[in-house]
């Protein structure tokens, strides 16, 4: 069982003052109603960027939120930085696992600790524009059938980050659930919807996240089968840092094994792309209500599978990378001193 250390220090002067209306549904430990939004911040060895990420979250125009931090047994000063922020702002709760539980375990942990009506997973390496929460929550309030709203994504390459307006958005709001799954997969191949804002009640029956690498795309497909999914147009509000070590898929294959779920090891990684495709096929066909919808979903998935045919090559390439990494480590271990 993971041990956690809740931070409940009394707040002091805060450079980001809390501005809440009198009727805000804000939760504290005294039995008050929960916050409107819970932000789950999973982190590991993030001392370089987590302060900037927290500053951007605390500067949100929608201030009725809580931040639940779970440090994944980082060996650096990540948790100490989180403690200092938690001491200054009562909306922040910081926890630490006693061992590395992997990305999947840590993502599940922050969701379990969340209390808000809406929820989002935040990345400790990234930056969020002040309007991020407000725009996403407002869109879901306008349509109660929407279960996930994401922002346009832009690379974080400038300080301060600047992005040109982009009028394009994605509305996966058609009536047929199987049609929604296929439509989302056409634009969510890289999992960009994962860092959006969810209706927490819609996530509950789909949790916990699976231990296989690439479960963000599978989760998006499950949500699309159950409800509407939207990506906002206009100016991006989410900025992803692409520096070395901050993007999981850029980590070498032999180092990626166990990164998502250490206890699962090779089972979580080997041929994960092909296995995810099979699971997505099952979701799409299972969401179809009639034979016609099932046929339409099958045709749509066949087109997508043809576009994704390189998955087999990439899975085999990863296996080769694992073998090379293993042989390299073995040579080093038997090399005479």
FENDAHU-V581371 format. One record per backbone hydrogen bond with DSSP energy under -0.5 kcal/mol. CO is the residue of the C=O (numbers start at 1). NH is the residue of the N-H. E is the energy in kcal/mol with one decimal. If there is no record, write none. Layout:
CO:NH:E
CO:NH:E
This chain:
4:6:-0.5
6:8:-0.7
18:20:-0.5
21:24:-1.8
24:26:-1.8
28:31:-0.8
35:117:-0.9
36:118:-2.5
37:66:-1.9
38:40:-0.6
38:120:-1.9
39:41:-0.7
39:68:-3.1
40:42:-0.7
40:122:-2.9
41:70:-2.1
42:124:-0.8
43:72:-2.8
46:49:-0.8
46:50:-2.5
49:53:-2.0
50:54:-2.6
51:55:-2.3
52:56:-1.9
53:57:-1.9
54:58:-2.6
55:59:-1.0
57:60:-1.4
61:63:-0.8
63:65:-1.8
64:36:-0.5
64:37:-1.4
66:39:-2.8
66:68:-0.5
67:69:-0.7
67:93:-2.8
68:41:-3.0
69:95:-2.2
70:43:-2.1
70:72:-0.5
71:73:-1.8
71:97:-2.4
77:81:-2.0
78:82:-2.1
79:83:-2.6
80:84:-1.9
81:85:-1.7
82:86:-2.5
83:87:-2.0
84:88:-0.7
85:88:-0.6
85:89:-1.5
89:92:-1.8
91:67:-2.6
93:69:-3.1
95:71:-2.9
99:101:-0.6
101:105:-0.8
102:106:-1.8
103:107:-2.8
104:108:-2.3
105:109:-1.7
106:110:-2.0
107:111:-1.4
108:112:-2.2
109:113:-1.5
110:114:-0.6
111:114:-1.0
117:200:-1.9
117:201:-0.5
118:38:-2.6
119:198:-3.9
120:40:-3.1
120:122:-0.5
122:42:-0.9
123:126:-1.4
127:239:-2.7
129:132:-2.0
130:61:-2.8
131:135:-2.6
132:136:-1.8
133:137:-2.9
134:138:-2.3
135:139:-1.7
136:140:-1.6
137:141:-2.3
138:142:-1.7
139:143:-0.9
143:146:-1.9
145:228:-2.3
147:199:-2.4
148:230:-2.4
149:197:-3.2
150:232:-2.9
152:237:-0.9
152:238:-1.4
154:240:-2.1
155:157:-1.2
166:234:-1.6
170:172:-0.6
170:231:-3.1
171:173:-1.3
172:229:-2.0
176:180:-1.9
177:181:-2.0
178:182:-2.1
179:183:-2.5
180:184:-2.6
181:185:-2.2
182:186:-1.3
183:187:-0.6
184:187:-1.3
184:188:-1.5
188:191:-1.4
191:194:-1.7
192:195:-0.6
193:196:-1.7
196:121:-0.5
197:149:-2.4
198:119:-2.4
198:200:-0.8
199:202:-1.4
199:203:-1.1
200:203:-0.5
200:204:-1.8
201:205:-0.6
203:206:-1.9
203:207:-0.8
204:207:-1.1
212:215:-0.8
214:217:-0.9
214:218:-0.9
215:219:-2.6
216:220:-1.8
217:221:-1.8
218:222:-2.1
219:223:-2.3
220:224:-2.3
221:225:-1.7
222:226:-1.0
223:226:-0.6
223:227:-2.3
228:147:-2.7
228:148:-1.0
229:172:-2.6
230:150:-2.7
231:170:-2.3
237:129:-2.7
238:154:-1.9
238:240:-0.5
239:127:-2.3
240:156:-3.1
243:246:-2.0
246:248:-0.5
247:250:-1.6
248:251:-2.0
252:255:-1.2
252:256:-1.1
253:256:-0.7
253:257:-1.0
256:259:-2.3
256:260:-0.6
259:103:-1.5
260:104:-2.7
260:105:-0.6
261:264:-1.1
261:265:-1.2
264:267:-1.5
265:258:-0.6
265:268:-1.4
266:269:-1.3
266:270:-2.8
268:213:-3.1
269:272:-1.9
271:275:-2.1
272:276:-2.4
273:277:-2.1
274:278:-2.0
275:279:-2.0
276:280:-2.6
277:281:-2.5
278:282:-2.0
279:283:-2.1
280:284:-2.7
281:285:-2.6
282:286:-2.1
283:287:-1.4
284:288:-0.6
285:288:-0.8
290:294:-2.4
291:295:-2.6
292:296:-2.5
293:297:-2.6
294:298:-2.4
295:299:-2.4
296:300:-2.2
297:301:-2.6
298:302:-2.3
299:303:-2.0
300:304:-2.0
301:305:-3.1
302:306:-1.9
303:307:-1.8
304:308:-1.9
306:309:-1.3
308:311:-2.7
309:312:-1.0
309:313:-0.6
310:314:-2.8
311:315:-2.7
312:316:-2.2
313:317:-2.7
314:318:-2.3
315:319:-1.8
316:320:-2.2
317:321:-2.3
318:322:-2.4
319:323:-2.3
320:324:-2.5
321:325:-2.5
322:326:-2.5
323:327:-2.7
324:328:-2.5
325:329:-2.2
326:330:-2.3
327:331:-2.4
328:332:-1.8
329:333:-1.9
330:334:-1.5
331:335:-0.7
